[in-house]
C-alpha cells in the first residue's frame, strides 16, 4: 500500500481537478468535492462516490438546495496503486467517473465525449 498523508492527497486531488478539461467542469454547479479516508462501510473497494441527483433526473433545482458531493476516498486509492504516477491516473479516472454521474452520463457516453 502506498503511503501519503491526508493533506498531500487532498493537494493531489485539487491538482488533478485543475487538469480536467474546461468542458468537463464548466457545467458543475452546486457541487462540492470532498476527500475522505474511507467509505462508511470501511472497505477499500470504493474509490469515489457521487452523492446527489444527476442533472438528467432533476426537475426544478434552485436556491436553497444542499450541494451535491463528489467524494474521493484516500485509503482505497492508496491501496490500489504502487506509485504517485499511478495514483494520479487513478484519481483522474475517479474524478471523471463521478463527474459523469453528475451529468447523468454512462461509460459509453464518456468514451464518445473523449473523457474516458
C-alpha positions in Angstrom: 0.0 0.0 0.0 1.3 3.4 -1.0 1.7 6.0 1.8 0.5 9.6 1.6 -0.9 11.8 4.3 -4.4 13.3 4.0 -3.1 16.8 3.2 -0.8 15.7 0.4 -3.6 13.5 -1.0 -6.0 16.4 -1.0 -3.5 18.6 -2.8 -3.1 15.9 -5.4 -6.9 15.7 -5.9 -7.1 19.5 -6.3 -4.2 19.4 -8.8 -6.0 16.7 -10.8 -9.2 18.7 -10.7 -7.3 21.6 -12.2 -6.1 19.4 -15.0 -9.5 18.4 -16.2 -10.8 19.9 -19.5 -12.9 23.0 -19.1 -15.8 21.5 -20.9 -16.0 18.8 -18.3 -16.1 21.1 -15.2 -17.8 24.2 -16.5 -21.3 22.8 -16.0 -20.7 21.7 -12.4 -23.0 23.8 -10.3 -23.7 23.4 -6.6 -21.2 20.6 -6.3 -18.5 20.2 -3.6 -15.5 17.9 -3.8 -14.7 16.1 -0.6 -11.7 13.9 0.4 -12.4 11.2 3.0 -10.2 8.4 4.3 -12.6 5.5 3.6 -16.2 4.9 2.8 -18.6 4.5 5.7 -18.5 0.7 5.5 -14.7 0.8 5.9 -13.9 -1.2 2.8 -11.1 -0.4 0.3 -13.2 -1.3 -2.7 -14.9 2.1 -3.4 -12.6 4.8 -4.8 -15.2 7.6 -5.2 -18.9 8.4 -4.8 -21.3 10.9 -6.3 -23.8 11.9 -3.7 -26.6 13.7 -5.4 -29.2 13.7 -8.2 -27.9 13.7 -11.8 -28.9 16.6 -14.0 -30.8 14.3 -16.2 -33.0 13.3 -13.2 -33.7 16.7 -11.8 -36.9 18.6 -12.1 -36.7 22.0 -10.6 -33.5 22.8 -9.0 -32.8 26.1 -7.4 -31.8 28.2 -4.5 -31.6 26.6 -1.1 -30.6 23.2 -2.3 -27.8 21.5 -0.5 -24.8 20.9 -2.8 -24.2 17.6 -4.4 -21.0 15.9 -3.2 -18.2 14.1 -5.1 -16.2 12.1 -2.6 -12.7 10.8 -3.3 -11.5 8.2 -0.8 -7.8 8.3 0.1 -7.1 4.9 1.6 -8.7 2.8 -1.2 -6.8 4.8 -3.8 -3.5 4.2 -2.0 -4.3 0.5 -1.6 -4.8 0.2 -5.4 -1.6 1.8 -6.7 2.2 1.4 -6.5 3.4 4.9 -7.1 2.4 8.6 -7.4 2.0 8.4 -11.2 -0.4 5.5 -10.9 -2.2 7.4 -8.1 -2.7 10.5 -10.3 -4.1 8.3 -13.1 -6.5 6.6 -10.7 -7.6 9.8 -9.1 -8.2 11.3 -12.6 -10.3 8.3 -13.6 -12.3 8.5 -10.4 -13.0 12.3 -10.8 -14.1 11.8 -14.4 -16.3 8.9 -13.5 -18.0 10.8 -10.6 -18.4 14.0 -12.6 -20.1 11.8 -15.3 -22.6 10.7 -12.7 -23.4 14.4 -12.0 -24.2 14.9 -15.7 -26.1 11.6 -16.0 -23.6 10.1 -18.4 -22.8 6.4 -18.8 -19.5 4.8 -19.8 -20.4 4.7 -23.5 -21.2 8.5 -23.5 -17.9 9.1 -21.6 -16.0 7.4 -24.4 -18.0 9.3 -27.1 -17.0 12.6 -25.4 -13.4 11.5 -25.2 -13.4 11.8 -21.4 -12.6 8.1 -20.8 
